[in-house]
């Protein structure tokens, strides 16, 4: 049998994760559906014949996807927050890669499927009950603006993998530590971007005389800045998530030793 990945072992791990956590996960589904229902209920404009507030729809969708998603991703590797559970997890007869794949499966595949089902059911129900044709189901709005939401999806995937890595790396209080680390990383990236911009543009005295730059220099300057900006976006949106997943694998492997 393959020691790196076995579909049989992987499927058993998936079933085990569900068996051990289905009650808590179902409670989370009920709580979220209840919160969305309450928010929707108080955001009907009675004077406009039950018009549903689009802001409420979008807010509950984004909050549920990001806040709920990261909490769920952190919960997947909750065993690292307790020594006894950590030992039990590490002694499970499966490879490091299979254990990581289970975390990725639940956080990147199972969660969004469940989330869209629950949110879509509540959203559709309230839109239908309103009887107002001006209301629209939120996922129709998202599909109409797919190009704008493609980056949104990439950011969400990267964030999910980052939280998984944080859960493996930090152990206790991993969610708070991961969030704090994320804020520090964002601040550091912002500072680096500013410094790069200063290097390209020059010092303040040069900046004050940029109006005198020739059109050719302006074009070259703009091309350099756009190249750096596009490269940064490509790395952030497409390469960062796989890179974080690789780090998570080696960190998980390190814990097994």
JOFEN-V741487 format. One line per field, one symbol per residue. phi: phi as a letter, one per 30 degrees, with the letter a starting at -180 (. if undefined). psi: psi as a letter, one per 40 degrees, with the letter a starting at -180 (. if undefined). burial: + if it has 16 or more other ideal C-beta (glycine too) atoms within 10 Angstrom, else -. A space follows every 10 residues. Layout:
phi: ???
psi: ???
burial: ???
//
This chain:
phi: .dddbbdddd dddddddddd bddddddddd dddddddddd ddcddddchi dddddddddd dddddddddd dddddecded dbdddddddd dddadddddd dddddddccd dddddddddd dddddddddd icdddbdddd ddddcedddd dedddddddd dddedddddd idhddddddd dddddddddd dddddddddd djddddddcd dddddddddd dddddddddd dddddddbcd dddddddddd ddddddd
psi: ihedhhdddd dddddddddd eddddddddd dddddddddd defhhdefff hhhddddddd dddddddddd ddddddfdde ehdddddddd ehgiiddddd dddddddedd dddddddddd dddddddddd eheeiihddd ddddfddded dddddddddd dddddddddd bifddddddd dddddddddd dddddddddd daaddddeed deiidddddd dddddddddd dddddddddd dddddddddd dddddd.
burial: -----+--++ -+++--+--- ----+--+-- -+---+--++ --++-----+ -++--++--+ +--++--+++ -+++++++++ +-------+- ---+++++++ ++++++++-+ ++-++--++- -++--++--+ ----+-++-- ---------- ---+-+++++ ++++++++++ +--++--+-- +--------- ---------- ---------- ---------- ---------- ------+--+ +--++--++- -+--+--
//
